[in-house]
Amino acid sequence: MGYIVDESFGLQLLIMKSFGMFPSNSVSKMYGYVMYILTIWIFPFLVVAHATYDNQANIISISENWFFLPEMWVLIVKIIPFLNKKDEINDLMVRIQSGTFVPRLEKHQKIVKNCARECRNLFIYFCCCAFIAILFWAAKPFYDKAKTLPIEVFLPYEMSMDHPSYYPIFIYLVLSTTYGAFSNNSIDCLIAGLLHHLSGQIKILKHKLEHVGARADQMVLHMEDLREKEEVRNIIISKLLKECIDHYDDIIRYKHDLERIFTSVPFVNLVVGAIVICISCFQLLLFDPSSTNFLGMLEFLITIICQIYMYCHYGNQLRYQSSLIGTAAYMSDWYTFDLNSKKMLIILMERAQQPLFFNAGNILPLSMATFVSILRKAYSLLAVLKKFKG
C-alpha cells in the first residue's frame, strides 16, 4: 500500500488482518471464518439461549443483557465484503492514491494529508472509546456482586467465581466483545475514511477548476508573441479541462464502486444503531447517575451516536462538496476561454448539477437529515420501552 493508505488506514488494516478479516491467502481466510464463527455466532447464541430458557426474563433484564448484542450481530453483514471481496477492496485502496487522484500541487498534497491525519485520529478516538467501554463492562462482576459474568449466557450448570470454568468463560466473553468492538471500529472508520478522501478529491477538483485560467497564464508568461501566446494558452486550458473531466469521471466511478461494495454496511449500522441508542437510553433510566454502570453505559451511548454521526457527516460532506463543483467551474475565468473549452466547461457544469450521494442500502442517503431522523426513531422506540416498563 502507498503512503496515503498507510497513513490513513494502517492501524485499521493491521487490526483487520490480525483478526482474519482482511485475508491475504487461503489459510488466513480460513482463520478469518473461524474467528467469525467463534465470536459473532456462538457468543450471541449463548445470550439468546439464556433469554429463551430464563423464566424470570422481563423487559429490564433483556435490555440489560442485549444492549450491545445488536452491534455484534451487525458484524455478520459487515465482515462479509472483506472476506469475499478482498480484491475489489484492494483495488479501491490502490485507486485512491493513483492516477488522477495523485496530488501534484502543494495545496492538493496538504488536502490529502489533512484527510489522512483526520482518518487516523478518528480511528484512535474510537479505539479509546471501545477500550473504556469494554473495561467498564468486563469489570461488572467485580463491583456488582449480583453479577457473576459481565453478561448472562446459557450454561448447563450454575456458574460461580469459584467454578473451574469461570475464568476461561470470562476471558472468552471479553475477547469476543473486544473482537466485535474493534472490528466494528475498523470497518466503520475505513469506509467513512474512504468517503472523506473522496470529498478531499472533490476539493482538489474544485481548486483545479477555479485556477485553470491562472495556471494557463502562468505557463505562457515567458512568451512574447501575443498570437502564439494565445494559441498555446488555449491548448493548455483545453488540456487542463480534460484533466478535470477525467478526474471527475474517476470520482464518480469510485463513488459507485464504493457504494456497490459497501452499501449494506452503513445501512445495517444506521438501522441497528437506532435500536442500540434506544436500549442504551432505556438502561440509563434504570441506573443511578452516580454509579459505575451509568458512566459505562453513557460512554457506550456517546460512542454509538458518534459512530452514526461519522457516517452521516462524511456522506453529507460528499454531497455538499460535489454540489459546489459547478460554482468552482464558473469561477475559472471562463470568459477568456476559446469556444471548445467553453463547451467542455458547460458539459462539466451540467453533469455537476446532480450532487453525489452515498446511499446506504440503496435506500438511505448518508446526510445530516438522516442522522436527525435516526435519533427521532430511537426516541420513539424509547417511548415504547418506557410504556412497557410502566
Number of C-alpha atoms within 10 A of each C-alpha: 12 11 12 21 18 16 17 27 24 16 16 23 18 15 17 22 16 14 20 22 28 24 21 12 9 9 10 17 19 14 16 22 17 14 17 22 12 13 21 22 15 12 19 19 14 15 19 18 14 18 20 11 10 11 8 7 13 13 11 16 13 16 19 17 17 20 21 22 19 17 22 21 16 20 22 14 14 23 20 16 17 22 17 14 12 16 12 15 18 13 11 17 18 15 15 21 18 12 12 19 22 15 18 9 10 8 12 20 14 13 17 25 19 15 22 24 14 17 21 21 12 17 23 17 13 22 19 13 19 22 15 15 21 19 14 19 20 18 15 19 16 12 11 13 9 9 14 16 24 19 17 20 19 18 11 5 6 7 17 13 12 8 9 10 11 15 14 10 14 18 12 15 19 19 14 20 23 18 20 23 22 21 21 24 22 23 23 22 25 22 20 21 25 24 24 25 27 26 26 23 28 23 21 23 24 23 18 23 28 20 17 23 23 14 17 20 18 10 13 17 11 9 12 9 8 10 10 12 17 17 12 17 22 21 17 19 23 21 15 20 22 16 16 22 18 14 20 23 14 18 22 14 12 18 19 16 16 18 21 15 15 22 21 18 23 26 23 20 25 24 17 19 25 26 22 25 26 24 23 24 17 22 19 17 11 12 14 11 12 8 9 17 20 19 17 18 20 17 15 24 23 13 20 23 18 14 20 22 20 22 28 24 21 24 25 23 22 27 20 17 18 26 17 18 25 21 16 18 25 16 17 20 14 19 11 11 20 16 12 12 20 17 12 14 24 15 12 20 18 10 13 18 14 12 15 22 20 27 20 22 16 12 11 16 20 27 24 18 12 18 20 13 13 22 18 13 16 22 18 13 18 20 14 13 17 12 9 11 11 6
